[in-house]
Amino acid sequence: MIYFFYGDEEFNISNEIKALKAKLDKNFIEMSFKSFDNPKFPDLIAAVSSQPMMFGKMLIVIDCMKYFSSNSDEGFDDSQIKIFEQALQNSNENLDIVFRAYCAPESKKKVDKRKKIFKILSKYNAKEFAQIPSYKTAELEAWIKNQAKLKKIKIENDAVSLLLLQVGSNLRMLDSELEKLKVFASDSVVTKDMVTEICVNNEDLFAFIDYLVEGQKSKALEEYQKLLTTNHALAIMSVLHSMIHSKIQIKALASKYSQDEIAKIVNMHPYRVKMEIQNLKQTPLKELVRLKKNLTDAEFKIKSGQSNLSPEREVEYALLR
């Protein structure tokens, strides 16, 4: 059986492959499971033509995003395409092959559907896995409820809404928090209080950046020191880049668009957009731009080795000056 999984939702793609892998004989897993990373054409054909041994089913996962990139050097000519198509048609019935084209959202890359190889693979068990945007709260809550059902977790509707608001739209993180709730609740129904008590919460980071943009530097410094106890300065900086960028967008759009329209544009929970609009009323756009520039300059100094300060101090100086 041949499968073609592509898109920017890595968690759901991984789950599909995990389910296929679970069907293999665990006693022969080292021989029955193989993975390849964008193999050259001869190696690709060899992989597709693999012959399972006496231990039954074999699963091969081929990461192939480079094959579908418009500017890739991995393109195949017409004769190679024909050989590839024939190899797929003649693949062993006991061989499962998964072609995985994962497009990391931050890479801004997309699968080029004009490629001949895409048209070939799309004839098989092809499925696109797209990230669910943060503003599609109903769809995300439905996903949480379905995932909870699969894990045999009973969860209140209010707890689902709070979990999404508190953790965010990252499916892998949501799944991880559901696992924690399953252990914590045992056979009980998961409530809002349980979510508040044990689940990941970004409130500390939100508090830090709110103090920052409001000009409350002493309080911002206190929150920054708390964050440093569990996070590296560069990790904090990375998140701040994204959050300040979103604030700049929201501030610039607030006078032209509705709350729901902004939520779609910036890919954020509508409630968060509402709170951001309220919190940013007294913050000049130029102040947000200044903060973003300071962060960019600090990151360059740290990564280029031009800073005489520790990363922690460099970030602190950039944010609080």
C-alpha positions, 0 to 999 in steps of 0.5 A: 500500500502506498500513502502520500501525506503532506501539509504543515501539521506535523503532529497529525502526519506523525500519528498516521505513521505511528498507527501504521508502524504499530501494525508491524511485528515488534520482534522484527521492527529493526528490519521491518521499518526503514526511513529515508530523507529525500533520497537520490533517484537510485536510492529512491527506486531501490527503497520503493522496490524493497522486498519484505523478508519472512517477518511479514509486513514492512514499512518504509517512510520517505521524507520527500519535501525536496521533490515538491519544492519549486526551486529544488535540485531534486527534480526528476526528468521524464524518463526517471518519472516513468521508472518511478511510476512503474516501480510504485505499480510493481511494489510488493503487496507486503510493503507499505510506503509512506511519502511524507512531505512536511512543510514547516510553517516557519519555512514558508514553503509549500508543496508544488502541486504542478510537479509530475511526481505530485500528480503521480502520488496523489493517485494513491492514498493521498491526504493533506494535513493542514494546521488548524488556524488559531481563530477556528476555535470550534474546529480546534475544540472539536479536535480536542474532544475527539482526541480526548475520546480516543484517549478515553478521557471525559472532559467538560466543554468549559474545560475544553475551551479553557485548555485551548485558550491556555495552551494555544493551538499547537496540537502536539502540546494539546495532546501532551496536556490531555495525557497529563489530564488523563493521569491527573483525573484518573476515571473522573471528568476533567474540569476547568479547575484541573486544567488551571491547576496542571496544564501549561500556561503562557500567562507569565509570558503574557504578563511580562510582555504586557508590563513591557509595552506598558512601560512598567520596566521594574515589573517587566524585569521581575517577570523576566527573571522568573522566566529565566529560571525555566527558559533560555534567553534566546528561547524567550527572545524567539517567542517575544519576536513573534508576540511583538510582531503580532501586537504590531499587526493588531495595533496597525489593523485595529482601526480598519478591521473587526476583532474577528477579521483581525483574528483571521489575519494574525491567526490568533484566538479571537478572545486574545485579539480582543484583549490585545486591542484593549491592552494596546490602546495606550501604547504607541505603534512606534514603541512596539516597532522600537522594541522589535528593532531592539530585539533584532539588534540584540539577536544579531549581536548574540549570534554573530559573537559581537556582544560583550554581554551574556545572552541574558543581559543582552536581551534584558538591555534590549528590552528595558533600555 
